[in-house]
């Protein structure tokens, strides 16, 4: 499209109307209205649309980058949960001197120390084996009622002709609703079939009794009626001593003998052997938590670099390069991680570097495990205070991140709200431009359609006049004198 300079000096589009063919002159369209209007509208709004699209793209990139930053900060904060309070350092380990005799675990309420452990008896469950039924497991025994009890709980079984065999009775016991924990099995011996009743619960108080009526008396059992069964395993408690103090437990899992410690009894120690339990600070878990913190911080530093750095080799800038929010958060976190902790200088452990966590040239951290283990062994409480004290590294970082990530009032959320508002405004601008373009398109289409009609009419008139003049008699203007 050509342009011309008006008397005011502003370039304006010039409509060039090409000459028409004879068919067009006879009343055809002179101007391609649709194409012309489209070009004019595009030329009018192209700059505004490009500017809106550019701003929208920039805001959208900022929104996405801010979401990445928020996620990175939240992930880093989660790594602080095992270090930011003194309770996080209360993890204790319990070690048995004879893992074949017992193992142990300790919770935060346990107290560090060493204890002599004696095991004189393991808890076990009762098992009864009935007398032999020479006719076999499928022979009818009789009908009636069986009341099978374990400890203080019992079930009543009505035995009739459908289950009055040894196998049927075993199946009825196993499938009974409310079975307190008795398993019935039929075993076959050379002397006949036997019914085996086994308790799932250990302890002297969990005894089995069977009361019978009708024709089932040969299955009855109690402490005063033991003739129908042989006791293959007697119910008994575990007997253990801690520092010479005896304790009994119905289970081989002993949780109340030592505060905060659970003993898992496995076997009787060798005769004369002394077994000990050692409860101490769980330095392995704490070291693992500190290592996880170092890894989480390094991941955060790499994310900071990706969002706000500049890659000279590719000429690529991060989406938040120069962003004040990112720079501020990065500076705050760095000051805590690389600074000294007030009030901890007397212990010698007043910084991450003092326990083997040093800063590398790219800003990430490096962990010397040997130095860390030495610090934990030398002064465990000082390392705990370095992270979890009121001014501890993890405690400070957690407080700072809570402020940064606070809903509605935190700087991250506030900036997010600003970006969303900008994006909404740009979206509205785009809608307004679309509406303006539609209105201008309609107006221009109407105007140029009217012009097109006029031009078409003039062409028709021109064609008529041309033809009319052609049909007029020819005037002879030549000289007819003959000599």
PEKA-V842518 format. One record per backbone hydrogen bond with DSSP energy under -0.5 kcal/mol. CO is the residue of the C=O (numbers start at 1). NH is the residue of the N-H. E is the energy in kcal/mol with one decimal. If there is no record, write none. Layout:
# PEKA-V842518
[[CO | NH | E] [CO | NH | E]]
This chain:
# PEKA-V842518
[[2 | 14 | -2.6] [4 | 6 | -0.6] [4 | 12 | -2.4] [6 | 9 | -1.8] [10 | 6 | -1.8] [12 | 4 | -2.1] [13 | 15 | -0.5] [14 | 16 | -0.6] [15 | 17 | -0.7] [16 | 18 | -0.7] [21 | 25 | -2.4] [22 | 26 | -0.9] [23 | 28 | -0.6] [24 | 27 | -2.0] [24 | 28 | -1.4] [31 | 33 | -1.5] [32 | 36 | -2.4] [33 | 37 | -2.9] [34 | 38 | -2.1] [35 | 39 | -2.1] [36 | 40 | -2.3] [37 | 41 | -2.8] [38 | 42 | -2.3] [39 | 43 | -2.4] [40 | 44 | -1.8] [41 | 45 | -2.0] [42 | 46 | -1.7] [45 | 49 | -2.6] [46 | 50 | -2.4] [47 | 51 | -2.2] [48 | 52 | -2.4] [49 | 53 | -2.6] [50 | 54 | -2.2] [51 | 55 | -2.3] [52 | 56 | -2.6] [53 | 57 | -2.3] [54 | 58 | -2.0] [55 | 59 | -2.5] [56 | 60 | -2.6] [57 | 61 | -2.1] [58 | 62 | -1.8] [59 | 63 | -2.4] [60 | 64 | -2.3] [61 | 65 | -2.4] [62 | 66 | -2.6] [63 | 67 | -1.9] [64 | 68 | -1.9] [65 | 69 | -2.4] [66 | 70 | -2.7] [67 | 71 | -2.1] [68 | 72 | -2.3] [69 | 73 | -2.5] [70 | 74 | -2.2] [71 | 75 | -2.3] [72 | 76 | -2.2] [73 | 77 | -2.3] [74 | 78 | -1.7] [75 | 79 | -0.8] [76 | 79 | -0.9] [77 | 80 | -1.6] [77 | 81 | -0.5] [78 | 81 | -0.8] [80 | 83 | -2.3] [80 | 84 | -1.9] [85 | 88 | -1.2] [85 | 89 | -0.5] [86 | 89 | -1.4] [87 | 90 | -1.6] [91 | 282 | -2.6] [93 | 280 | -2.3] [95 | 278 | -2.6] [98 | 101 | -1.3] [98 | 102 | -2.1] [101 | 266 | -3.3] [101 | 267 | -1.6] [103 | 264 | -3.1] [105 | 262 | -2.6] [107 | 110 | -1.8] [113 | 279 | -3.4] [115 | 277 | -3.1] [116 | 243 | -2.8] [117 | 275 | -0.8] [118 | 120 | -0.5] [118 | 241 | -2.9] [121 | 239 | -2.4] [124 | 203 | -1.3] [124 | 236 | -1.9] [126 | 199 | -2.6] [127 | 232 | -1.8] [127 | 233 | -1.6] [128 | 197 | -2.4] [129 | 230 | -3.1] [132 | 134 | -0.7] [133 | 136 | -1.9] [133 | 193 | -2.1] [136 | 139 | -0.9] [137 | 167 | -2.1] [139 | 166 | -0.6] [143 | 215 | -2.9] [144 | 159 | -2.9] [145 | 213 | -1.8] [146 | 148 | -0.6] [146 | 157 | -3.0] [147 | 149 | -0.5] [147 | 211 | -2.6] [148 | 155 | -2.2] [149 | 209 | -1.8] [150 | 153 | -2.0] [153 | 150 | -3.0] [155 | 148 | -2.1] [157 | 146 | -2.6] [157 | 159 | -0.8] [158 | 160 | -0.6] [159 | 144 | -2.2] [160 | 163 | -1.4] [164 | 141 | -3.1] [164 | 142 | -0.9] [165 | 169 | -2.7] [166 | 170 | -2.1] [167 | 171 | -2.2] [168 | 172 | -2.1] [169 | 173 | -2.2] [170 | 174 | -2.2] [171 | 175 | -1.9] [172 | 176 | -0.6] [173 | 176 | -0.8] [176 | 179 | -1.4] [181 | 200 | -2.4] [183 | 198 | -2.6] [185 | 187 | -0.5] [185 | 196 | -3.6] [187 | 189 | -0.5] [187 | 194 | -2.7] [189 | 192 | -1.0] [192 | 189 | -3.0] [193 | 133 | -2.6] [194 | 187 | -2.2] [194 | 196 | -0.5] [195 | 130 | -2.8] [195 | 197 | -0.5] [196 | 185 | -2.3] [196 | 198 | -0.5] [197 | 128 | -3.1] [198 | 183 | -2.8] [201 | 126 | -0.5] [203 | 206 | -1.3] [205 | 207 | -1.4] [206 | 126 | -0.5] [207 | 151 | -2.1] [209 | 149 | -2.9] [210 | 221 | -2.6] [211 | 147 | -2.9] [213 | 216 | -1.0] [216 | 219 | -2.2] [217 | 220 | -1.5] [221 | 210 | -2.8] [222 | 225 | -0.7] [225 | 222 | -1.8] [226 | 229 | -1.2] [228 | 131 | -2.0] [230 | 129 | -2.6] [230 | 232 | -1.0] [233 | 127 | -2.3] [236 | 124 | -1.9] [236 | 203 | -1.0] [238 | 240 | -0.5] [238 | 249 | -2.2] [239 | 120 | -2.3] [239 | 121 | -1.4] [240 | 247 | -2.9] [241 | 118 | -2.7] [241 | 243 | -0.5] [242 | 245 | -1.9] [244 | 246 | -0.6] [245 | 242 | -2.5] [247 | 240 | -3.0] [249 | 238 | -3.6] [252 | 254 | -0.8] [252 | 265 | -3.0] [253 | 255 | -0.7] [254 | 263 | -3.2] [258 | 261 | -2.2] [260 | 107 | -2.6] [261 | 258 | -0.6] [262 | 105 | -1.9] [263 | 254 | -2.9] [263 | 265 | -0.7] [264 | 103 | -1.7] [270 | 273 | -2.4] [273 | 275 | -0.5] [275 | 117 | -3.1] [276 | 97 | -2.2] [277 | 115 | -2.8] [277 | 279 | -0.5] [278 | 95 | -2.7] [278 | 280 | -0.5] [279 | 113 | -2.0] [280 | 93 | -3.0] [281 | 283 | -1.9] [282 | 286 | -1.9] [283 | 287 | -2.8] [284 | 288 | -2.0] [285 | 289 | -2.2] [286 | 290 | -2.3] [287 | 291 | -2.3] [288 | 292 | -2.1] [289 | 293 | -1.8] [290 | 294 | -2.2] [291 | 295 | -2.2] [292 | 296 | -2.4] [293 | 297 | -2.6] [294 | 298 | -2.3] [295 | 299 | -2.0] [296 | 300 | -1.9] [297 | 301 | -2.6] [298 | 302 | -2.1] [299 | 303 | -1.7] [300 | 304 | -2.6] [301 | 305 | -2.3] [302 | 306 | -2.0] [303 | 307 | -2.3] [304 | 308 | -2.9] [305 | 309 | -1.8] [307 | 320 | -3.4] [309 | 318 | -3.0] [310 | 312 | -0.9] [311 | 315 | -1.9] [311 | 316 | -1.4] [316 | 311 | -3.2] [318 | 321 | -1.7] [320 | 323 | -2.3] [323 | 327 | -2.3] [324 | 328 | -2.5] [325 | 329 | -2.3] [326 | 330 | -2.5] [327 | 331 | -2.2] [328 | 332 | -2.3] [329 | 333 | -2.4] [330 | 334 | -2.2] [331 | 335 | -2.3] [332 | 336 | -1.4] [333 | 337 | -2.4] [334 | 338 | -2.4] [335 | 339 | -0.7] [340 | 342 | -0.6] [341 | 344 | -1.4] [344 | 347 | -0.9] [344 | 348 | -0.5] [344 | 349 | -0.6] [345 | 348 | -0.9] [348 | 350 | -0.7] [350 | 341 | -2.8] [351 | 355 | -0.5] [352 | 355 | -1.4] [352 | 357 | -2.5] [353 | 356 | -1.4] [356 | 358 | -0.7] [356 | 368 | -2.6] [358 | 366 | -2.9] [360 | 363 | -2.1] [364 | 360 | -3.2] [366 | 358 | -2.3] [366 | 368 | -0.5] [367 | 369 | -0.8] [368 | 372 | -2.1] [369 | 373 | -2.7] [370 | 374 | -2.1] [371 | 375 | -2.0] [372 | 376 | -2.5] [373 | 377 | -2.2] [374 | 378 | -2.2] [375 | 379 | -2.7] [379 | 383 | -1.7] [380 | 384 | -2.2] [381 | 385 | -2.5] [382 | 386 | -2.0] [383 | 387 | -1.2] [384 | 387 | -0.5] [384 | 388 | -3.6] [385 | 389 | -1.4] [386 | 393 | -2.9] [387 | 395 | -1.9] [389 | 392 | -2.0] [392 | 396 | -3.0] [393 | 397 | -2.5] [394 | 398 | -2.4] [395 | 399 | -2.1] [396 | 400 | -2.6] [397 | 401 | -2.8] [398 | 402 | -2.1] [399 | 403 | -1.6] [400 | 404 | -2.5] [401 | 405 | -2.6] [403 | 406 | -0.9] [404 | 412 | -1.6] [406 | 410 | -1.7] [407 | 409 | -2.4] [410 | 414 | -2.6] [411 | 415 | -2.3] [412 | 416 | -1.9] [413 | 417 | -2.3] [414 | 418 | -1.9] [415 | 419 | -2.4] [416 | 420 | -2.4] [417 | 421 | -2.2] [418 | 422 | -2.4] [419 | 423 | -2.5] [420 | 424 | -2.3] [421 | 425 | -2.3] [422 | 426 | -2.4] [423 | 427 | -2.2] [424 | 428 | -2.2] [425 | 429 | -2.4] [426 | 430 | -2.3] [427 | 431 | -1.9] [428 | 432 | -2.7] [429 | 433 | -2.7] [430 | 434 | -2.1] [431 | 435 | -2.3] [432 | 436 | -2.7] [433 | 437 | -2.8] [434 | 438 | -2.1] [435 | 439 | -2.2] [436 | 440 | -2.8] [437 | 441 | -2.6] [438 | 442 | -2.2] [439 | 443 | -2.4] [440 | 444 | -2.9] [441 | 445 | -2.4] [442 | 446 | -1.9] [443 | 447 | -2.2] [444 | 448 | -3.2] [445 | 449 | -1.8] [446 | 450 | -1.9] [447 | 451 | -2.3] [448 | 452 | -2.4] [449 | 453 | -2.1] [450 | 454 | -2.3] [451 | 455 | -3.0] [452 | 456 | -2.2] [453 | 457 | -2.2] [454 | 458 | -2.7] [455 | 459 | -2.5] [456 | 460 | -1.9] [457 | 461 | -2.5] [458 | 462 | -3.0] [459 | 463 | -2.5] [460 | 464 | -2.2] [461 | 465 | -2.7] [462 | 466 | -2.6] [463 | 467 | -2.2] [464 | 468 | -2.6] [465 | 469 | -3.0] [466 | 470 | -1.7] [467 | 471 | -1.3] [468 | 472 | -0.7] [469 | 472 | -0.9] [474 | 476 | -0.5] [475 | 477 | -0.9] [478 | 480 | -0.5] [481 | 483 | -0.6]]
